[in-house]
Amino acid sequence: MTQKSIALRLNPESSCLGVFIEKIQAIAFDSRMKQGT
């Protein structure tokens, strides 16, 4: 979490991409949990 925050501070232009990646990771994690159950 902290590393991502620092990266976003160093590269403000990549903030949108970071949020996009986090959303994809969240969706992938959610799908894994659903498959597990």
Rosetta constraint file for C-alpha pairs under 8 A:
AtomPair CA 1 CA 5 HARMONIC 6.34 0.50
AtomPair CA 2 CA 6 HARMONIC 6.21 0.50
AtomPair CA 3 CA 7 HARMONIC 6.12 0.50
AtomPair CA 4 CA 8 HARMONIC 6.11 0.50
AtomPair CA 4 CA 18 HARMONIC 7.89 0.50
AtomPair CA 5 CA 9 HARMONIC 6.25 0.50
AtomPair CA 6 CA 10 HARMONIC 6.22 0.50
AtomPair CA 7 CA 11 HARMONIC 5.97 0.50
AtomPair CA 8 CA 12 HARMONIC 5.26 0.50
AtomPair CA 8 CA 13 HARMONIC 7.85 0.50
AtomPair CA 8 CA 14 HARMONIC 6.44 0.50
AtomPair CA 8 CA 15 HARMONIC 5.38 0.50
AtomPair CA 8 CA 18 HARMONIC 7.65 0.50
AtomPair CA 11 CA 15 HARMONIC 7.11 0.50
AtomPair CA 14 CA 18 HARMONIC 6.09 0.50
AtomPair CA 15 CA 19 HARMONIC 6.26 0.50
AtomPair CA 16 CA 20 HARMONIC 6.18 0.50
AtomPair CA 17 CA 21 HARMONIC 6.14 0.50
AtomPair CA 18 CA 22 HARMONIC 6.14 0.50
AtomPair CA 19 CA 23 HARMONIC 6.18 0.50
AtomPair CA 20 CA 24 HARMONIC 6.38 0.50
AtomPair CA 21 CA 25 HARMONIC 6.17 0.50
AtomPair CA 22 CA 26 HARMONIC 6.06 0.50
AtomPair CA 23 CA 27 HARMONIC 6.18 0.50
AtomPair CA 24 CA 28 HARMONIC 6.09 0.50
AtomPair CA 25 CA 29 HARMONIC 6.01 0.50
AtomPair CA 26 CA 30 HARMONIC 6.07 0.50
AtomPair CA 27 CA 31 HARMONIC 6.14 0.50
AtomPair CA 28 CA 32 HARMONIC 6.24 0.50
AtomPair CA 29 CA 33 HARMONIC 6.30 0.50
AtomPair CA 30 CA 34 HARMONIC 6.29 0.50
AtomPair CA 31 CA 35 HARMONIC 6.14 0.50
AtomPair CA 32 CA 36 HARMONIC 6.03 0.50
AtomPair CA 33 CA 37 HARMONIC 6.40 0.50
